């Protein structure tokens, strides 16, 4: 077996694993029925699914003699930005009460998202000015 | 001399990182591009230093590398576990839970890295910080024992981060 053949098989395997995890992420997104649990699905797609697809791309690029390290950068940017968007969606869920009310923190008064009493009452009363 | 150095390079690690990212973006290592990256790496931290005046002190890059390897391994293991949960556990038997993690970390950078790690590890999402920054709110997808998850976060990640950002 030449190196070329091995690289082709490796690319195929990485693609399969990657798309498998992406499918699981999509199934999770469709299956779960509450916004907070649903949030868990995309974090999976963002890490291993995309990671494997990028690894496949890298293997293929190096095998065809045109090596590229851009994928590492995509990976790094994803890893830095994914938690931030997940955090924002979680905050929106907490703020609009579309999930269970979280327990109060053990050391401080309240969670920072909930620390806006006036705004919360406005939302509850449906009065928006 | 030290003051001039601090004025020119307010964030030496950021300078290195920017140079590296620029070189990676070019996709080839040539002297000209590395020098240009270095120029960007000096100008950008210098120009933006008014917005983040404090240089993080006591950061240990060596331990950060071993921490990254542990986190990458955990991401792979937890991904398989969570994929299994998604495919096999029906919604009615799913036990999501909120956990409150009391924080020993005080530095904003360290808390950011911890929250990011928790979100990247499948099965847990960090949702909020308490108003004074002493606890972290984490949502778990499926667990029988929320306290065990909390202890694992504290022992596995927070203890190591405390060493990195000491």
Interface residues (C-beta under 8 A of the other chain):
Chain A: X21 X24 X25 X27 X28 X31 X32 X33 X34 X36 X37 X39 X40 X41 X43 X44 X47 X48 X68 X69 X70 X72 X73 X79 X80 X82 X83 X86 X87 X90 X91 X93 X94 X100 X102 X103 X104 X105 X106 X107 X108 X109 X110 X111 X112 X113 X115
Chain B: X21 X24 X25 X27 X75 X76 X79 X82 X83 X86 X87 X91 X94 X96 X98 X100 X102 X115 X116 X118 X119 X120 X122 X123 X125 X126 X127 X128 X129 X130 X131 X132 X133 X134 X135 X137 X139 X141
